[in-house]
């Protein structure tokens, strides 16, 4: 067998480029290379000569939590929905609730120690914290024994609504930190506003750094045990995988600046940018791409939004489809059987490294301008410009949204979108469908 292989010379990048140009009648490797919206040149092929310095698994966990969204308007009804989700394949719950929700009714018969839970609270968040601590005491539960995130992120308020955090907000942050020894960062808005992947990561790092700076100033950085971060994935499959891999490299670099190494919980939600009111079932395909990218990129938990979320509140069928997409990933595609399946791919390794480097450069620029809060207007303007260019690529046909700007069903009519919440002076969330029709 060895003698057989000795008859063939080992290939290299130069030889492949020469053969490529010959087979394509003079078209060169360089002519086939394209520059993406991150400013990174993507080549038609990669070899071992492009191998990244991070050519090993970036994360070690294999499995992830299948999350279901539960909007709490009536605690008893929400409890029944949550139990139904858990009984039919979900292993995590993402609650959207008000601060005065009755937790005893809402969480009745839900075994918190065995699932992941996330609380997104509107209203007086400190009142919710008090109610949460009372509930834990009543149920004889220790916060350390739970895989739970309370998404209290006051800096996200400036991103989403343009409201600058006050001294009281900072005080409330420390109340949450003292109770949980964790930090929550909601950074999905950057993707939903149309920022490039590298810029999304930089903004996420800058947002996280604001909290690390607060903790460092107060002498509490050593107490930090966990950072829970929410990001969003779209349909640029390979880029989204590389983005999430680059995220962990970026966070490792950031934590090293403070000599700390908290656990990271990466929660992913599928993007709202591509969700179309035309032929809403096509959103299932887009969600599948975004969801698979999230899993292969190393998410710890994943919420696939309802495929017609822009039109209706999720019903039983919609929720079942969102769950079943992930169950297929796990039980039929076996994506939960290996950690970091992308490790060793020359292309994805290189792209992950380039995205991490690009994001770190952006992050340093933001910090030189005073950080995310101080330079938010400049960051907002940059994201708006990126989004405008991105939308123009769809309008010109350079990018395709099936059923919206190409292969449109002549008999299809757009359904009215649900009313959107105003974002004040914060980032403007992008809907490609709205922009293209």
C-alpha positions in Angstrom: 0.0 0.0 0.0 2.8 2.4 0.9 4.5 1.7 -2.5 1.2 2.6 -4.2 1.1 6.1 -2.6 4.8 6.7 -3.4 3.8 6.8 -7.1 1.8 10.0 -6.5 3.4 13.4 -5.5 1.9 15.3 -2.6 -0.3 18.2 -3.8 0.1 21.8 -2.6 -1.8 25.1 -3.0 0.3 26.3 -5.9 -0.3 23.1 -7.9 -4.0 23.3 -7.2 -4.2 26.9 -8.3 -2.4 26.1 -11.5 -4.7 23.2 -12.2 -7.8 25.4 -11.4 -6.7 28.1 -13.9 -6.1 25.4 -16.6 -9.4 23.7 -16.1 -11.3 27.0 -16.0 -9.7 28.4 -19.2 -7.6 31.1 -17.5 -9.8 32.1 -14.6 -7.4 32.5 -11.7 -7.7 31.6 -8.0 -7.6 35.3 -7.2 -10.5 36.1 -9.5 -12.6 33.5 -7.8 -11.9 34.9 -4.3 -14.5 37.3 -2.9 -14.4 39.8 0.0 -17.3 39.4 2.4 -19.1 42.0 4.5 -16.6 41.5 7.3 -13.7 42.7 5.0 -12.4 39.1 4.9 -11.3 37.5 1.6 -12.9 34.1 1.1 -11.0 31.8 -1.3 -12.4 29.1 -3.5 -10.5 26.4 -1.6 -8.2 26.0 1.4 -5.4 23.6 2.1 -3.2 22.7 5.1 -1.1 25.7 4.3 -4.0 27.8 5.5 -4.3 25.9 8.8 -5.3 28.1 11.7 -3.3 28.3 14.9 -6.6 27.2 16.6 -6.7 23.9 14.8 -8.2 22.0 17.7 -11.7 21.8 19.3 -12.6 25.2 20.7 -15.4 23.9 22.9 -15.7 20.5 24.5 -19.5 20.0 25.2 -21.4 17.8 22.8 -25.0 18.4 23.6 -27.2 21.5 23.9 -30.6 22.4 25.4 -33.7 22.5 23.3 -35.5 25.6 24.4 -39.1 26.6 24.0 -40.5 30.1 24.4 -43.3 30.7 26.9 -45.0 34.1 27.0 -46.6 34.6 30.4 -49.9 36.4 30.3 -51.8 34.0 32.5 -49.6 32.0 34.9 -51.7 28.9 34.9 -52.0 28.8 31.1 -48.3 29.4 30.8 -47.6 26.6 33.2 -49.6 24.2 31.1 -47.8 25.3 28.0 -44.4 24.9 29.7 -45.2 21.4 30.9 -46.5 20.4 27.4 -43.2 21.7 25.9 -41.2 19.6 28.3 -43.3 16.5 27.8 -42.8 16.7 24.1 -39.1 17.2 23.7 -38.0 20.6 25.1 -35.3 20.6 27.8 -35.3 24.3 28.5 -37.8 27.1 28.9 -37.5 30.8 28.0 -40.1 32.8 29.9 -41.2 36.3 29.0 -43.0 37.6 32.0 -43.8 40.7 34.1 -42.1 41.3 37.4 -45.3 40.6 39.4 -45.9 37.1 37.9 -46.8 34.4 40.5 -43.8 32.1 40.3 -45.5 29.4 42.4 -48.3 29.0 39.9 -46.0 29.5 36.8 -43.4 26.9 37.9 -45.8 24.4 39.5 -44.5 20.8 38.9 -41.6 22.1 36.8 -38.4 20.5 38.0 -35.9 23.3 37.8 -32.8 21.3 38.8 -33.2 19.2 35.6 -33.8 21.8 32.9 -32.4 25.1 31.7 -34.6 28.1 32.5 -34.3 31.7 31.3 -36.4 34.6 32.6 -36.8 37.8 30.5 -38.5 40.2 32.8 -40.4 43.4 32.1 -41.2 45.9 34.8 -39.5 46.2 38.2 -36.7 43.6 37.8 -35.5 44.0 41.4 -39.1 43.1 42.6 -38.7 39.9 40.4 -35.4 39.1 42.0 -37.0 39.3 45.5 -39.9 37.1 44.3 -37.4 34.7 42.8 -35.3 34.4 46.0 -38.5 33.8 48.0 -39.6 31.1 45.6 -36.2 29.4 45.9 -36.4 29.5 49.7 -39.9 28.1 49.7 -38.9 25.3 47.4 -35.7 24.7 49.2 -33.6 25.2 46.1 -30.1 26.6 45.9 -29.3 29.0 43.0 -25.9 27.2 42.5 -27.8 23.9 41.7 -29.8 25.5 38.9 -28.9 26.1 35.3 -30.8 29.3 35.1 -30.4 32.8 33.6 -32.2 35.9 34.7 -31.7 38.3 31.7 -31.1 41.4 33.7 -28.9 43.5 31.3 -29.3 47.2 31.9 -26.7 48.1 29.2 -28.9 46.3 26.7 -31.4 49.1 27.4 -29.2 51.6 25.6 -28.7 49.2 22.7 -32.4 48.5 22.3 -34.0 51.7 23.5 -31.3 54.4 23.7 -31.7 54.7 27.5 -28.4 55.5 29.2 -27.9 53.4 32.4 -28.3 55.4 35.6 -26.6 55.2 39.0 -29.7 53.3 40.2 -29.3 50.8 37.3 -25.8 50.1 38.3 -26.9 49.6 41.9 -29.5 47.1 40.7 -26.9 45.3 38.7 -24.9 44.6 41.8 -28.0 43.3 43.6 -28.4 40.7 40.8 -24.7 39.9 40.8 -24.6 39.4 44.6 -27.5 37.0 44.4 -26.4 35.0 41.3 -22.6 35.6 40.9 -23.3 35.8 37.2 -23.7 38.3 34.4 -26.2 38.2 31.6 -25.5 39.9 28.3 -28.3 40.2 25.6 -26.4 40.8 22.4 -28.8 39.4 19.8 -29.9 42.9 18.7 -26.7 43.5 16.8 -27.4 40.7 14.3 -31.1 41.7 14.1 -30.1 45.3 13.3 -27.9 44.1 10.4 -24.4 44.3 11.8 -21.7 42.2 10.2 -20.5 39.0 12.1 -17.2 40.5 13.2 -18.9 43.7 14.4 -21.6 41.7 16.3 -18.8 40.0 18.2 -17.0 43.2 18.9 -20.2 44.8 20.3 -20.9 41.8 22.4 -17.4 41.9 23.8 -17.7 45.7 24.5 -21.1 45.1 26.2 -19.6 42.4 28.4 -16.6 44.5 29.1 -18.7 47.2 30.7 -19.8 44.8 33.3 -16.4 43.3 33.8 -15.1 46.8 34.4 -17.8 47.5 36.9 -16.9 44.3 38.8 -13.2 45.0 38.6 -13.7 48.5 40.0 -15.7 47.2 42.9 -13.2 44.4 43.7 -15.8 41.7 42.9 -14.3 40.3 39.6 -13.0 37.2 41.4 -16.6 36.4 42.5 -17.8 36.0 38.9 -18.7 32.4 38.2 -20.8 32.6 35.0 -21.5 34.8 32.0 -24.6 34.0 30.1 -24.7 35.6 26.6 -27.5 35.6 24.0 -26.5 35.9 20.3 -28.5 35.4 17.1 -27.7 33.4 14.0 -28.8 33.9 10.5 -28.6 31.9 7.2 -24.9 32.4 6.2 -24.3 28.9 7.3 -20.5 28.6 7.4 -20.0 32.1 8.5 -22.4 31.7 11.4 -20.6 28.5 12.5 -17.3 30.4 12.4 -18.8 33.4 14.2 -19.7 31.3 17.2 -16.4 29.6 17.3 -14.7 33.0 17.1 -16.9 34.2 19.9 -15.3 31.8 22.4 -11.8 32.8 21.3 -12.8 36.4 21.8 -14.3 35.9 25.2 -11.2 33.9 26.3 -9.0 36.9 25.3 -11.3 39.3 27.1 -11.4 37.3 30.3 -7.7 37.0 30.3 -7.4 40.8 30.6 -9.1 40.5 34.0 -7.4 37.3 35.0 -10.7 35.5 35.4 -12.2 32.4 33.7 -16.0 32.3 34.3 -18.1 29.6 32.7 -19.8 30.7 29.5 -23.4 29.8 28.7 -24.0 30.7 25.0 -27.7 31.0 24.3 -28.7 31.3 20.6 -31.9 32.6 19.1 -32.6 32.4 15.4 -32.6 35.7 13.6 -35.7 37.8 12.9 -34.1 39.6 9.9 -35.0 36.9 7.4 -38.4 35.9 8.7 -40.7 36.6 5.8 -44.5 37.3 5.8 -44.5 35.7 2.3 -45.0 32.0 2.3 -44.1 31.7 6.0 -43.4 28.0 5.7 -40.2 28.9 3.9 -39.0 30.3 7.2 -38.7 26.7 8.4 -35.9 26.2 5.9 -34.1 29.4 7.0 -34.5 28.4 10.7 -33.1 25.0 10.0 -29.9 26.6 8.5 -29.6 29.1 11.4 -30.3 26.4 14.0 -27.8 23.9 12.6 -25.2 26.7 12.4 -25.9 27.4 16.1 -25.4 23.8 17.1 -22.3 23.2 15.1 -20.9 26.6 16.4 -21.2 25.4 20.0 -24.3 26.9 21.5 -25.3 25.7 25.0 -29.0 26.3 24.4 -31.0 27.1 21.3 -34.4 28.7 20.8 -35.8 28.5 17.2 -38.4 31.1 16.9 -41.9 30.2 15.5 -41.7 30.2 11.7 -44.6 32.7 11.4 -43.6 34.7 14.5 -43.8 38.0 12.4 -47.5 37.3 11.8 -48.9 35.3 14.8 -48.1 34.4 18.3 -46.8 30.8 18.4 -49.5 28.2 18.6 -49.2 24.5 19.2 -48.3 23.6 15.7 -45.7 26.3 15.4 -44.2 25.3 18.8 -44.1 21.7 17.7 -42.2 22.5 14.5 -39.6 24.6 16.4 -39.0 21.7 18.9 -39.0 19.0 16.2 -36.4 20.8 14.1 -34.0 20.5 17.0 -35.0 17.0 17.8 -34.1 16.0 14.2 -30.7 17.7 14.7 -30.2 15.7 17.8 -31.9 12.3 17.3 -31.6 11.8 13.5 -28.6 13.9 12.5 -26.6 13.0 15.7 -25.2 16.6 16.0 -25.1 16.1 19.7 -22.6 13.2 19.5 -19.4 15.2 18.8 -17.9 18.4 20.2 -16.9 21.0 17.7 -17.3 19.0 14.5 -15.8 21.9 12.5 -12.4 21.5 14.1 -9.9 20.5 11.4 -11.8 22.1 8.5 -9.2 24.3 6.9 -11.9 26.8 5.7 -13.8 27.1 9.0 -10.7 27.1 11.1 -9.2 30.0 9.1 -12.5 31.9 9.0 -12.9 31.5 12.7 -9.5 32.9 13.3 -10.0 35.8 10.9 -13.4 36.7 12.5 -11.9 36.6 16.0 -9.0 38.8 14.9 -11.3 41.3 13.1 -13.7 41.4 16.0 -10.8 42.1 18.5 -9.6 45.0 16.4 -13.1 46.5 16.3 -13.4 45.9 20.1 -10.2 47.8 20.7 -11.4 50.7 18.6 -14.6 50.8 20.7 -12.7 50.8 23.9 -10.4 53.5 22.6 -13.5 55.6 22.1 -14.5 55.0 25.8 -16.5 51.7 25.5 -19.9 50.8 24.3 -21.9 53.2 26.4 -19.8 56.2 25.7 -19.5 55.6 22.0 -22.9 54.1 21.3 -24.0 56.8 18.8 -20.9 56.1 16.8 -21.5 52.3 17.0 -25.1 52.8 16.1 -24.2 54.8 13.0 -21.7 52.2 11.9 -24.3 49.4 12.2 -26.9 51.4 10.3 -24.4 51.9 7.4 -23.6 48.1 7.5 -27.3 47.3 7.4 -28.0 49.8 4.5 -25.2 48.1 2.5 -26.5 44.7 3.3 -30.1 45.6 2.3 -28.8 47.1 -1.0 -27.1 43.8 -1.8 -30.5 42.1 -1.6 -32.2 44.8 -3.6 -29.6 44.5 -6.4 -29.9 40.7 -6.5 -26.4 40.1 -5.2 -28.0 38.3 -2.3 -31.1 36.2 -2.5 -34.0 35.7 -0.2 -36.1 32.9 -1.8 -39.7 33.9 -2.4 -39.0 37.6 -1.6 -36.5 38.9 -4.2 -36.2 35.8 -6.3 -38.5 32.9 -7.3 -41.5 34.8 -6.1 -44.8 32.9 -6.0 -47.1 35.0 -8.1 -50.1 33.8 -6.2 -48.6 34.5 -2.9 -49.7 37.5 -0.9 -47.9 38.9 2.1 -49.8 38.4 5.4 -50.0 41.5 7.7 -47.1 41.5 10.1 -47.7 41.7 13.8 -47.2 45.2 15.3 -43.6 45.8 16.1 -42.4 47.4 19.3 -40.8 50.8 18.9 -37.1 50.8 19.7 -36.8 54.5 20.7 -33.3 55.8 20.1 -31.8 52.4 20.1 -30.8 50.2 17.2 -33.4 49.7 14.4 -34.3 46.1 14.0 -34.2 45.0 10.3 -36.8 42.9 8.4 -35.6 42.1 5.0 -39.1 41.4 3.8 -40.2 44.9 4.8 -37.2 46.4 3.1 -37.6 44.5 -0.2 -41.3 44.9 -0.9 
